[in-house]
Amino acid sequence: MKKALLIILSIISCQCICAAMYMTGSATGSTSIDKAIQMTADGCTYTWFGTLKKGTLNFISEKSESASYYVATEASKKVELNKRMPVKYSSTASANVFSFDAGEYTLVLDVTNNTLLVTGTPGQGGDDPIDPTSTSLYLIGPATSVGWSGDQAIQMEINENDYTYTGSFKNGELKFLTKRGSWDKCYVATSENQQVEFNKKYNLAYRNGESAPDYKFIMPEGNYTITVTLDEAKHTGTMEVTNGGGIIEDGDLYIVGLFSDWKHVKMTSLGEKKYTYTGNFNANDDFKFCQTKDWWPGYVADASGNVEMKDGQTYKMKLYETEPAGTADNKWYFSTSGQKTVYVDLNNMEVGTSLPTSDNKPESEFVISGSKNKICISNLPNKQAYVLMNAIKVINEGVLEAGDSTIDVPMSGLYMITIGGKSYKLIVK
């Protein structure tokens, strides 16, 4: 087997110049240093995910005029997605800013290698009105990715008197703004800390200044659709949460059962609606799967009773949006105790103890697999460049020769490898 030609990233003992990193600029909603947004630090790498406005930004080491800057290498640099762009250190503010379109993005700033990697979707969650002739409605609160950042409130889609948004939510507070950055003229809950359940309508209260209490909805964690119906002339409306018939791409999935004392445990996403979980099970511990930290919508065994899960076997699942009648809430169990690995494939509605043999096979039929701190690529038709990332940052890149190759990884875990412009997720054990 040919050894991959790697560009080895030097591992050096260093101390980062910046203990923290912040984003500032019009793309964040404010050019004030005091309102700069802090990034998440991991050594010399800083990450952030959320919604940006159309505008510019740069990176600063602290919220003060004496801050150090990390800037683009040219003036008004237009951001290029999925490409590591060079950055440089500056002791003062600079016109070399990064220019963004409105959208939802993930930013990874690596100050060891002086690069910025931006991924995401321009036009999602941005500040351009969907229909400037209609009243707009925006999501705001800790249940969303923007928290209480009013300037970044998430715009809902408009269809006559209905407003909808499908996405991932946290367990937390939520209300609706009619204008970004303005807390007046909003729609709130009719009772304090209104707990939201699926497939149930809730009345909205219109709040103009202090005209109504500022009550919030408490949203469940998960991926779902929020639909708001308004009679804007009367300032009344309703809000409903539905799952739209199934989990969205790369959404969360939970396993729950006797092994976890019936607490929901988040599974690891492998992408493309595939999930895995490894843990200890006692013999005859039954379990099933849920889309959120609620019992329904949930996935149960498509059988007339509980099903024993055996090594190398796959079993059909069935989705119920609400609690089924009778004895349909059937689960799976292992007949022996010990550490077990469970895989779920929502595309084929299957569950088992191993991934389907077709997993991670691209159209070209070359095969990617991971084991013993190595990633193995077989039957690659021609020489191609690759980029390897863990959950936080790029850890390797190079060129794969045609045929069979291996890439060493530092430890077991979830990785994403991009070959020839297409990305694949896999677990190395």
C-alpha positions in Angstrom: 0.0 0.0 0.0 1.4 3.4 -1.0 2.0 5.9 1.7 0.2 9.2 1.2 2.4 12.2 0.4 1.7 14.5 3.3 2.4 18.1 4.0 3.3 17.7 7.6 2.1 20.4 9.9 4.9 21.2 12.4 4.0 20.8 16.0 5.9 23.4 18.0 5.9 24.6 21.5 4.5 28.1 21.4 2.5 30.6 23.4 -0.3 32.4 21.5 0.0 36.1 21.3 -3.7 36.4 22.1 -5.3 34.7 25.0 -8.7 35.6 23.6 -10.1 36.7 20.2 -13.0 38.9 19.2 -14.8 39.8 16.0 -15.6 43.5 15.3 -17.1 45.3 12.3 -20.3 46.1 10.5 -20.9 42.4 9.6 -21.4 41.7 13.3 -24.0 44.5 13.6 -21.8 47.0 15.4 -18.4 48.7 14.8 -18.0 49.5 18.5 -15.1 47.6 20.1 -17.2 47.4 23.3 -19.7 45.2 21.4 -17.1 42.9 19.8 -18.2 39.2 19.7 -15.9 36.7 21.5 -14.8 33.6 19.7 -14.3 30.1 21.2 -10.6 29.4 21.9 -8.8 26.1 21.5 -5.1 26.8 21.9 -4.1 29.1 19.0 -7.3 28.4 17.1 -10.5 30.4 17.5 -14.0 29.4 16.2 -17.4 31.1 15.9 -20.7 30.1 14.4 -23.7 32.4 13.8 -25.4 34.9 11.5 -23.5 37.9 10.0 -24.9 40.9 8.2 -23.7 42.2 4.9 -20.5 44.1 5.8 -16.9 43.8 6.9 -15.1 42.5 10.0 -11.7 41.9 11.5 -10.3 40.2 14.6 -9.0 41.8 17.8 -7.3 40.4 20.9 -9.2 42.5 23.4 -12.0 45.0 23.8 -9.8 48.1 24.0 -8.1 50.6 21.7 -4.7 49.0 22.4 -5.9 45.7 21.0 -3.8 43.7 18.5 -5.4 42.9 15.1 -5.5 40.0 12.7 -6.5 41.4 9.3 -6.7 40.4 5.7 -3.7 40.7 3.4 -5.5 43.1 1.1 -8.0 45.9 1.3 -11.7 44.8 1.5 -10.9 41.1 0.9 -14.1 39.3 -0.4 -14.5 36.1 1.7 -14.0 32.9 -0.2 -15.9 29.9 1.2 -14.2 26.6 2.1 -10.7 28.1 1.4 -8.0 29.0 4.0 -7.4 32.7 3.4 -4.2 34.3 4.7 -4.3 36.7 7.6 -1.6 38.9 9.1 -0.8 40.4 12.4 -1.2 44.2 12.8 -0.6 46.3 15.9 -3.2 48.9 14.7 -6.5 49.0 12.9 -6.3 48.4 9.2 -8.3 48.9 6.0 -7.5 45.2 5.2 -10.9 43.9 6.3 -12.8 40.8 5.3 -16.0 41.5 3.3 -19.1 39.2 3.9 -22.5 38.8 2.4 -25.4 38.3 4.8 -25.7 34.7 5.9 -24.9 32.0 8.5 -21.2 31.1 8.8 -18.6 29.1 10.7 -15.3 31.0 11.1 -12.0 29.2 12.1 -9.1 31.6 12.8 -5.7 29.8 13.1 -3.1 32.3 14.4 -0.3 29.7 14.3 -0.6 29.3 10.6 -2.1 32.7 10.0 -5.2 31.5 8.1 -9.0 32.1 8.2 -11.4 29.3 7.1 -15.0 30.3 6.4 -17.8 27.8 5.7 -21.5 28.4 5.6 -24.4 29.6 3.5 -24.8 33.2 2.2 -28.3 34.4 2.2 -29.5 32.3 5.2 -30.4 34.4 8.2 -29.2 37.6 6.6 -30.6 41.1 6.7 -32.0 41.3 3.2 -35.8 41.3 3.3 -37.5 38.3 1.7 -40.5 40.4 0.8 -40.1 44.2 1.4 -43.8 44.8 0.9 -44.8 42.6 3.8 -44.3 42.9 7.6 -41.2 40.9 8.5 -40.9 38.6 11.6 -37.7 37.6 13.3 -36.7 34.9 15.9 -34.8 36.0 18.9 -33.7 34.5 22.2 -31.3 31.9 23.7 -33.3 29.1 21.9 -31.7 30.4 18.6 -28.0 30.6 17.5 -28.0 34.4 18.0 -29.2 34.6 21.6 -30.4 38.1 22.5 -28.3 39.8 19.7 -31.2 41.9 18.3 -29.2 43.1 15.3 -28.7 39.4 14.3 -32.3 38.2 14.8 -33.2 35.4 12.4 -35.7 36.3 9.7 -38.6 34.0 9.0 -39.9 33.2 5.5 -43.2 34.8 4.5 -46.1 33.2 2.8 -49.2 35.5 2.9 -50.1 35.7 6.6 -47.8 32.7 7.6 -44.2 33.0 8.7 -42.1 29.8 8.9 -38.5 28.8 9.9 -37.0 25.4 9.9 -33.7 24.8 11.8 -31.9 23.7 14.9 -33.0 25.1 18.3 -31.7 24.9 21.9 -33.8 24.5 25.0 -34.4 28.1 25.9 -36.4 31.3 25.6 -37.9 32.7 22.3 -40.0 35.6 21.1 -40.6 37.4 17.8 -39.4 40.8 16.6 -41.0 42.8 13.8 -37.7 44.7 13.1 -34.1 43.7 13.6 -32.5 45.6 16.5 -35.9 46.9 17.8 -37.4 45.5 20.9 -40.7 47.5 20.5 -43.6 46.0 18.5 -42.9 42.4 19.0 -45.0 39.2 19.6 -44.6 37.3 22.9 -46.2 34.5 24.8 -49.5 35.0 26.7 -48.2 33.5 30.0 -44.8 33.5 31.8 -42.3 30.8 30.6 -44.8 29.2 28.3 -43.5 25.6 27.7 -43.9 24.6 24.0 -45.0 21.2 22.9 -45.1 19.8 19.3 -48.3 20.0 17.2 -50.0 22.4 19.5 -51.1 26.0 18.8 -50.2 28.9 21.2 -51.7 32.4 21.1 -49.4 35.3 20.7 -49.6 38.7 22.5 -48.6 41.9 20.7 -46.3 44.0 22.7 -45.8 47.7 21.8 -43.4 49.2 24.4 -44.8 48.1 27.8 -48.3 47.4 26.5 -48.0 43.7 27.5 -45.8 41.6 29.8 -42.6 40.5 28.1 -43.4 36.7 28.4 -41.3 34.2 26.5 -41.8 30.8 25.0 -39.6 28.0 26.3 -38.6 26.0 23.3 -37.6 22.3 23.2 -34.2 21.3 22.0 -34.1 19.8 18.5 -34.7 20.4 14.8 -38.1 21.5 13.8 -40.4 24.0 12.0 -41.9 27.0 13.7 -45.1 28.5 11.9 -46.6 31.8 13.0 -49.9 32.9 11.6 -50.8 36.6 12.1 -53.7 38.9 11.7 -51.6 42.0 11.5 -54.6 44.4 11.4 -55.8 43.1 14.8 -52.2 42.4 16.1 -53.2 38.8 17.0 -51.8 35.4 16.0 -50.8 31.9 16.8 -47.5 29.9 16.9 -47.1 26.1 16.2 -44.1 23.8 16.3 -44.0 20.8 14.0 -41.3 18.4 12.8 -42.3 18.5 9.2 -42.4 14.7 8.8 -38.8 13.9 9.9 -35.4 15.0 11.0 -33.5 17.5 8.9 -30.1 16.9 7.3 -27.4 16.4 9.9 -29.8 17.2 12.7 -29.6 15.7 16.2 -30.7 12.2 17.2 -31.0 10.8 20.7 -30.9 7.3 22.1 -32.8 6.6 25.3 -33.5 3.5 27.4 -32.9 1.6 30.6 -29.1 1.8 30.1 -29.3 5.6 30.5 -32.1 5.6 33.2 -34.4 6.9 30.4 -32.3 10.0 30.0 -31.8 11.2 26.3 -28.2 10.7 25.1 -27.1 12.6 22.0 -25.7 10.4 19.3 -22.7 11.3 17.1 -23.7 12.5 13.7 -21.7 10.9 10.7 -23.5 13.2 8.2 -26.0 12.2 5.6 -28.5 11.3 8.3 -26.3 8.6 9.8 -25.6 8.4 13.6 -23.6 6.2 16.0 -23.4 5.6 19.8 -21.1 3.5 21.8 -21.9 2.7 25.5 -22.4 0.0 28.1 -25.7 -1.9 28.0 -27.0 -4.5 30.4 -28.7 -7.6 29.1 -32.3 -7.0 28.1 -32.0 -3.2 28.5 -34.5 -1.9 26.0 -33.9 1.4 24.0 -35.3 3.5 21.2 -34.5 6.8 19.4 -35.9 10.3 19.5 -35.5 13.5 17.4 -35.4 15.8 20.5 -35.2 15.5 24.2 -38.9 14.6 24.2 -40.5 11.2 23.6 -42.1 12.1 20.3 -41.4 12.3 17.4 -39.6 9.0 17.9 -38.2 5.9 16.1 -39.3 2.5 17.3 -38.9 -1.1 16.1 -41.1 -1.9 13.0 -42.2 -5.2 14.6 -45.0 -6.7 16.7 -42.9 -6.6 19.9 -39.4 -5.8 21.3 -36.6 -6.9 19.0 -33.2 -8.5 20.0 -30.3 -6.7 18.3 -27.6 -9.1 17.1 -24.2 -8.4 15.7 -24.0 -7.9 12.0 -27.8 -7.6 11.6 -29.9 -4.5 10.6 -33.5 -3.9 11.6 -36.2 -1.7 10.2 -37.4 1.4 12.1 -40.7 3.3 12.1 -41.3 7.0 12.9 -44.2 8.2 15.0 -44.8 11.9 15.2 -46.9 11.5 18.3 -47.4 8.6 20.8 -48.8 5.6 19.0 -51.9 3.8 20.1 -51.9 0.3 21.5 -48.6 -1.7 21.6 -46.7 0.0 18.8 -44.0 1.5 21.0 -41.6 -1.4 20.4 -37.9 -1.2 21.3 -34.6 -3.0 20.8 -32.4 -4.8 23.3 -29.2 -6.8 23.6 -29.2 -10.3 25.1 -25.7 -9.9 26.6 -24.1 -7.2 28.7 -21.1 -5.1 27.7 -20.0 -2.2 25.6 -22.0 -2.0 22.4 -22.0 0.2 19.3 -25.3 1.1 17.6 -25.6 2.7 14.1 -28.7 4.4 12.8 -29.3 5.2 9.1 -32.4 7.4 8.7 -32.2 7.4 4.9 -33.0 3.7 4.9 -34.8 3.7 8.3 -32.5 1.0 9.6 -30.6 0.4 12.9 -27.9 -2.2 13.6 -24.4 -2.8 15.1 -22.5 -1.9 12.0 -22.6 0.7 9.2 -24.1 -0.5 5.9 -21.3 -1.7 3.6 -22.2 1.1 1.1 -21.4 3.8 3.6 -18.5 6.2 2.7 -18.4 4.9 -0.9 -18.4 7.8 -3.4 -19.6 7.5 -6.9 -16.1 6.7 -8.1 -16.2 3.5 -5.9 -13.0 4.4 -4.0 -13.5 3.4 -0.4 -12.7 5.3 2.8 -12.4 3.6 6.2 -10.8 4.3 9.6 -9.2 2.0 12.1 -6.2 1.9 14.6 -5.4 5.6 14.3 -5.3 5.4 10.5 -7.5 6.5 7.6 -7.4 4.1 4.7 -8.3 5.1 1.1 -8.6 2.3 -1.4 -9.0 2.2 -5.2 -8.5 6.0 -5.7 -8.7 6.4 -9.5 -6.2 9.2 -9.8 -3.9 11.5 -7.8 -6.0 14.0 -5.8 -5.5 16.7 -3.1 -7.0 16.2 0.3 -7.7 18.2 3.5 -8.2 16.5 6.8 -10.1 18.1 9.7 -11.1 17.1 13.2 -14.1 18.7 14.9 -12.2 22.0 15.4 -9.6 22.6 12.7 -7.5 21.4 9.8 -4.9 19.0 11.1 -3.4 17.7 7.8 -3.4 18.2 4.1 -1.5 16.8 1.1 -1.8 14.8 -2.1 -3.1 11.2 -2.3 -1.6 9.0 -5.0 -3.8 6.8 -7.2 -4.5 3.4 -5.7 -4.3 2.7 -2.0 -3.1 5.1 0.7 -3.1 5.6 4.4 -3.1 8.8 6.6 -2.0 8.7 10.2 -4.3 10.5 12.7 -3.3 11.5 16.3 -6.2 9.7 18.1 -9.5 8.0 17.6 -12.6 10.1 17.0 -14.7 11.8 14.3 -12.9 13.2 11.3 -13.9 14.9 8.0 -11.7 14.4 4.9 -12.2 16.4 1.7 -10.9 14.6 -1.5 -11.2 16.3 -4.8 -13.6 18.9 -3.5 -16.1 16.4 -1.9 -16.2 15.9 1.9 -16.8 12.6 3.9 -17.2 12.0 7.6 -15.9 8.9 9.3 -15.0 7.6 12.8 -11.6 6.2 13.5 -11.5 3.8 16.4 
